[in-house]
């Protein structure tokens, strides 16, 4: 229940950030909401759609680091759904993965999480 309760605060944070023009904080709230969806039992198809929207949001605003992190989350959701597709990162995304510790940590966390679930 505590994680589910936090979702509403992140929705409010997103709305407040957008109203004030703070795109980075809005993106952070979106990424937190999307990541929480997977752990709170939200329907995976819904999570898939929301993550796709978040990726589009970050891509439109050129927030490439956050977009790359979301692509790895999206791949995890696709694997949980059983979809045969996997989103490939762009060359820029691969460069971000190689040079950004936060993205690298997210990437390996997603890999470990999925490996643990399907062991």
Secondary structure, 3 states (H helix, E strand, C coil): CHHHHHHHHHHHHHHHHHHHCCHHHHHHHHHHHHHHHHHCCCCHHHHHHHHHHHHHHHHHCCCHHHHHHHHHHHHHHHHHHCCCCCCCCCHHHHHHHHHCHHHHHHHHHHHHHHHHHCC
